Amino acid sequence: MCGIFAVVSKKDIPKKFIQEILFELKIRGKHSTGLSWIANNEIQSNIQSVPADDYILPEIKTKVIIGHTR
């Protein structure tokens, strides 16, 4: 079963917070980890075929993000 999360904030979401959420979700999926967020009014995505432990978190500056582990 997959793990899914979403965060909407008034301030930029800290990178460490995103990483902590992914680590908590890693038990829900170990085959792929991904994020989508809004930057400069465009949707950005980063999906890697690795568990959350090995996911290389890109530089993200956003107030809205969704992510998954599967």
N, C-alpha and C positions, 0 to 999 in steps of 0.2 A: 504494500500500500504506500502511496506517496505522502509526502509532507508538503503542505502549502502554507504560505504566510503572506500577509499584506500589512504595510505600515503607511499611514498618512499622518504627517506631522506639520506643525506650523514652522518648525526650524529644520535645517538640514539634518538628515538622519546620520548619526555617527557610524563610521565604518566598523568600529569595534562592536556596536550593537547589532549590525547586520550579521557579522561573523558569529556572534554568540547565538543568534537565532538559528543560523544554518547548522551550527554544531548541535543544538538541541534537537533539530529535525533529522539529523543524520541516521538515527535508528529507523526512520520511516522510509529510507531509500538509500542504497549504496551504489547505484549504477550511474547516476547523473545528478548534477547540481546546476541550477540556473537562476538568473535574476533578470527582471525587466524593470526599468525605471524611466522616469521622465526627466530629460535634461534639455534645456533650451527649447522647450515646447515640442520635443520629439521623443518618441519611444526608443530607448536603447535596450539592447539585450546582450546577455553573455551566458552561454550554456556550455558546460564542459562535461565530458563523459567520465567524471571522477566522483568519488564520494566527497562529502563536505570537508573532511579532513584534508584532502588534497586540492581543494578548489582554490584557485588563485583569484582572490577578490580584486576586481579592477577598481581604479579610482572612480568613486561615485560621489556626486554632489547633487542631492535630490531631496525632496520632501515627500515623494510618493514612490513606493517600491513594492513589487511582488516577487516572490521567489518560490523555489520548489526543490525538493530532493525526491528522487524516484529510483 
